[in-house]
Amino acid sequence: MDWIEEELRRLKGENLYRERRLREGFLDVCSNDYLGLRDHPEVIEAVVRVVRDAGVGSGASQLVSGYTRYHRELEDALAEFKGTPSCVLFGSGYLANVGLLQALAGEGDLILSDRLNHASIIDGCRLSKADVMIFEHGDYQHLEDLLRSTRKNYRRVLIVTDSVFSMDGDMANVQLLMDLCEKYECILVLDEAHATGTVGDKGRGSLEHFHLEWKEYVVMMGTLSKALGSYGAFVCASKRVCDLLVNRARSLIFSTAIPPALCAGAVTALQIIQRETWRLKRLRELSETLYKSLRGMGFEVMYHGTPILPIMVYSEERALRMSAHLLEKGVLLQAIRYPTVPKGSARLRLTASVRYSEDDIKTLLRALDDVKAF
Ligand SMILES: Cc1ncc(COP(=O)(O)O)c(C=O)c1O
């Protein structure tokens, strides 16, 4: 077992070793709780009520006895929010992506995947046994070249992309992707993990952002774990796609359903997003203010109108040093390194959140100013 020591030593030597940090006691500026809903009193109240009513765990897979009225209520609310006929829940975003891709594509099919897609998409592609081709990030000319030369060789073709890219904060051009899907008869799989609750006029996601209507060939996956402040995931699609997932997605069939109480928490979060529209407005204002402040301080920050504001550092070693110093100042801002992002593109993935008070923002900017010269 000495190889384990060697492996860990190698990771440390390359500045790629990871340690978990206890969040308590720090100003957390890298979570995905964009709308500050994870501890909203109404969300907590809904969760506690259902824990009392239905217990803590769901007790079984959705296909056995783990599917309750709370799951169905959440599916109905999500389908309405995302503008699709149907919805099906999964245990997490990771499980949704691997299950969805494995169920929709197999041998004889092709998956075209953006180079910067989330790891769960990459793993889902592998699990599907379909042929996989990677197109350059956001390069839809490259994507069309691949479609033109290969479409005829395949039964089904899926195009899969994050709609808001988790580590860069930019958006896929869903309009162009839908045009390509129509032209080449493809299925479009959108990972709306970071788009749900954050983009579009009402936070409904990328279709709303681009003023597009849902079409049958569009399959949208999203998570409850980010702007909805909870845990779990969903796929919003046509009824027949959802029925197929219930029958074929192994990560749904062979895994316990999410706890009913989390479903109730997410239903409440969806209601709050639609009622307290100031949250999304505040999130957008804050994202822009943070971007301007950081740029004014001389940082290289990426900003695409989403709450993900990566401060580019490039060197893994420097990113670690900056993150450690920020921690000393009470600020938790993790260094994001390979394999989450390509080697030599380490960053501090700052996120905007409605959680931050004016004082938090001052603390954050002061601490960042300190590490600027590191
Ligand atoms: C784009 C994207 N897809 C999927 C996931 C996985 O979601 P979850 O954390 O619910 O497993 C994440 C988050 O980690 C993500 O950023």
The ligand as an SDF file (V2000), in Angstrom:
LIG
                    3D

 16 16  0  0  0  0  0  0  0  0999 V2000
  -22.2750   22.1040  -13.9260 C   0  0  0  0  0  0  0  0  0  0  0  0
  -22.4930   21.1290  -12.8190 C   0  0  0  0  0  0  0  0  0  0  0  0
  -23.1460   19.9950  -13.0780 N   0  0  0  0  0  0  0  0  0  0  0  0
  -23.3680   19.0810  -12.1150 C   0  0  0  0  0  0  0  0  0  0  0  0
  -22.9300   19.2810  -10.8210 C   0  0  0  0  0  0  0  0  0  0  0  0
  -23.1560   18.2250   -9.7940 C   0  0  0  0  0  0  0  0  0  0  0  0
  -24.1900   18.5700   -8.9540 O   0  0  0  0  0  0  0  0  0  0  0  0
  -24.2690   17.9940   -7.4640 P   0  0  0  0  0  0  0  0  0  0  0  0
  -23.3100   18.7820   -6.6480 O   0  0  0  0  0  0  0  0  0  0  0  0
  -25.6980   18.1540   -7.0760 O   0  0  0  0  0  0  0  0  0  0  0  0
  -23.8680   16.5450   -7.5490 O   0  0  0  0  0  0  0  0  0  0  0  0
  -22.2700   20.4760  -10.5100 C   0  0  0  0  0  0  0  0  0  0  0  0
  -21.8740   20.8180   -9.1340 C   0  0  0  0  0  0  0  0  0  0  0  0
  -21.0700   20.3390   -8.4800 O   0  0  0  0  0  0  0  0  0  0  0  0
  -22.0080   21.4020  -11.5340 C   0  0  0  0  0  0  0  0  0  0  0  0
  -21.3040   22.5100  -11.2850 O   0  0  0  0  0  0  0  0  0  0  0  0
  1  2  1  0
  2  3  1  0
  2 15  2  0
  3  4  2  0
  4  5  1  0
  5  6  1  0
  5 12  2  0
  6  7  1  0
  7  8  1  0
  8  9  2  0
  8 10  1  0
  8 11  1  0
 12 13  1  0
 12 15  1  0
 13 14  2  0
 15 16  1  0
M  END
$$$$
